Each structure stands twice: as C-alpha cells, then as structure tokens.
C-alpha cells in the first residue's frame, strides 16, 4: 500500500473516497477523528489534529478577524477557525515555513501507511508535501453546481459556520481556487503519483479497480451506496468554473 493524500473541495466526495480506501485497510487517518454526522452518515474519516494544523497554516496567510458576538447577527466575509476551508486563497500565496507546524505534521505522518484527508489540504498541500514521506495523491471532484448547493445548505445550519458569509459567486470562486491550487501542485509532480476521480465514478466497478491498481491494495467495493449520492442544483455555473470542471473530467479519464 502507498501512503495517500486525498484532496478535493467538498467533504462528501472526499469522505466517500477515504471510506472506500480505508474501511478494509489499515491506513492511519490521524488522531482525534471526527465522527459520523448527517452529511456523512458512514463517517468523515478526518482528523481534528490535521484540521487544526491546516487552520494554523491558513491563519498565517489570511486576513485576521476578531470572532466577536456581533458576527452572529452580522456575519463577516472573513473566515476564522474552523471556517477557513471556505477561504478564497489567492494563487500567489506562499506559506512561510514554521518549525512548530512542521513538527506537528511529522507527528501525524509518523505512522505508515497513512491516508490524510481534509478539504483545507486543497490549499495547504503545497506546505505539507515538503515534509511528507513517499506518497500518492487522489483528487476527488464533483460537478461544481452540486458542490455549491451542498456547501450552501451546510452554511444555513452548521453551528461552526455561524458568523461567516460568502456569496454565490464567492462559493464558486472557492471551488475554482481550490482546484487551481491542486492543479498547480499536480503540474509540478510526477503524474504517475496522481489520480483524478469524479464523484460519480465511485459507484463504478471499473473505477474501483483502477483505484486498487493505483494504491496497490484492495478497496471496499460495497462502501459507496447510491442512496448517499445526493445531487441536484439550480444555479447557473460560471463559464470559468465549468472550464475547470471539464479539465478535471479529462484528467479523470486518463
């Protein structure tokens, strides 16, 4: 088995992928795992320790906001912890190295084989990769309209997102920026160490066998259930975003 990093803008797709990868294998996911919830009833497969590391990495390059009570009534467009997975991180951003954060990353990956997943890694992978042992990357994506609808629903009820606001165009920009950062890392890497998978492909036997070849281990062919494939959206997707989606689909067919 290879060490794995799972990248993607949404929790549903990355959780489904990580469950397929790890439910029958001895992958280390990190400590202090987040439990099941309504959005991911089969598990989140996400470590609070990893989330906190990524929040700190992003906090060093994003604007600061005092998380005051007033923002519960007048939400701010500036995210704070644990909201920074919805930040709009400019492409020119560079992450300053930090000894304490590097040490925490090394603690996370001390147990192999590992499989690390967090939507924030779509932004912070460029920091992590300099400290990781040999690994492979799986990038999961779904139609941006579906991701938009899913996140907008979460914004309406999730307690940890209270006090934060983002427009419809901002949500699409988050999706676009995340995959732009991902593709920049991909373009600097050995393409044989990367696999792109569209969410709907996770329900196809051919795709699951392709994943097995990529990770050199068996995966759970029963984990992905179509009843959890929540889809549907009613927003017109910006052309630039759709162009990125088509590019990702092209990579998933290789």
Secondary structure in CASP SS format (residue, H / E / C, confidence):
PFRMAT SS
TARGET T0000
AUTHOR 0000-0000-0000
METHOD secondary structure of the structure
MODEL  1
X C 1.00
X C 1.00
X C 1.00
X E 1.00
X E 1.00
X E 1.00
X E 1.00
X C 1.00
X C 1.00
X C 1.00
X H 1.00
X H 1.00
X H 1.00
X H 1.00
X H 1.00
X H 1.00
X H 1.00
X H 1.00
X H 1.00
X H 1.00
X H 1.00
X H 1.00
X C 1.00
X C 1.00
X C 1.00
X C 1.00
X C 1.00
X E 1.00
X C 1.00
X C 1.00
X C 1.00
X C 1.00
X E 1.00
X C 1.00
X C 1.00
X C 1.00
X C 1.00
X C 1.00
X C 1.00
X C 1.00
X C 1.00
X C 1.00
X C 1.00
X C 1.00
X C 1.00
X C 1.00
X E 1.00
X H 1.00
X H 1.00
X H 1.00
X H 1.00
X H 1.00
X H 1.00
X H 1.00
X H 1.00
X H 1.00
X H 1.00
X H 1.00
X H 1.00
X C 1.00
X C 1.00
X C 1.00
X C 1.00
X C 1.00
X C 1.00
X C 1.00
X C 1.00
X C 1.00
X H 1.00
X H 1.00
X H 1.00
X H 1.00
X C 1.00
X C 1.00
X C 1.00
X E 1.00
X C 1.00
X C 1.00
X C 1.00
X C 1.00
X C 1.00
X C 1.00
X C 1.00
X H 1.00
X H 1.00
X H 1.00
X C 1.00
X C 1.00
X C 1.00
X C 1.00
X C 1.00
X C 1.00
X C 1.00
X C 1.00
X C 1.00
X C 1.00
X C 1.00
X C 1.00
X H 1.00
X H 1.00
X H 1.00
X H 1.00
X H 1.00
X H 1.00
X H 1.00
X H 1.00
X H 1.00
X H 1.00
X C 1.00
X C 1.00
X C 1.00
X C 1.00
X C 1.00
X E 1.00
X E 1.00
X E 1.00
X E 1.00
X C 1.00
X C 1.00
X C 1.00
X H 1.00
X H 1.00
X H 1.00
X H 1.00
X H 1.00
X H 1.00
X H 1.00
X H 1.00
X C 1.00
X C 1.00
X C 1.00
X C 1.00
X C 1.00
X C 1.00
X C 1.00
X E 1.00
X E 1.00
X E 1.00
X E 1.00
X E 1.00
X E 1.00
X C 1.00
X C 1.00
X H 1.00
X H 1.00
X H 1.00
X H 1.00
X H 1.00
X H 1.00
X H 1.00
X H 1.00
X H 1.00
X H 1.00
X H 1.00
X H 1.00
X H 1.00
X H 1.00
X C 1.00
X H 1.00
X H 1.00
X H 1.00
X C 1.00
X C 1.00
X E 1.00
X C 1.00
X C 1.00
X C 1.00
X H 1.00
X H 1.00
X H 1.00
X H 1.00
X H 1.00
X H 1.00
X H 1.00
X H 1.00
X H 1.00
X H 1.00
X H 1.00
X H 1.00
X H 1.00
X H 1.00
X H 1.00
X H 1.00
X H 1.00
X H 1.00
X H 1.00
X H 1.00
X C 1.00
X C 1.00
X C 1.00
X H 1.00
X H 1.00
X H 1.00
X E 1.00
X E 1.00
X E 1.00
X E 1.00
X E 1.00
X H 1.00
X H 1.00
X H 1.00
X H 1.00
X H 1.00
X C 1.00
X H 1.00
X H 1.00
X H 1.00
X H 1.00
X H 1.00
X H 1.00
X H 1.00
X H 1.00
X H 1.00
X H 1.00
X H 1.00
X C 1.00
X C 1.00
X C 1.00
X C 1.00
X C 1.00
X C 1.00
X C 1.00
X C 1.00
X C 1.00
X C 1.00
X H 1.00
X H 1.00
X H 1.00
X C 1.00
X C 1.00
X C 1.00
X C 1.00
X C 1.00
X C 1.00
X C 1.00
X C 1.00
X C 1.00
X C 1.00
X H 1.00
X H 1.00
X H 1.00
X H 1.00
X H 1.00
X H 1.00
X H 1.00
X H 1.00
X H 1.00
X H 1.00
X H 1.00
X H 1.00
X H 1.00
X H 1.00
X C 1.00
X C 1.00
END
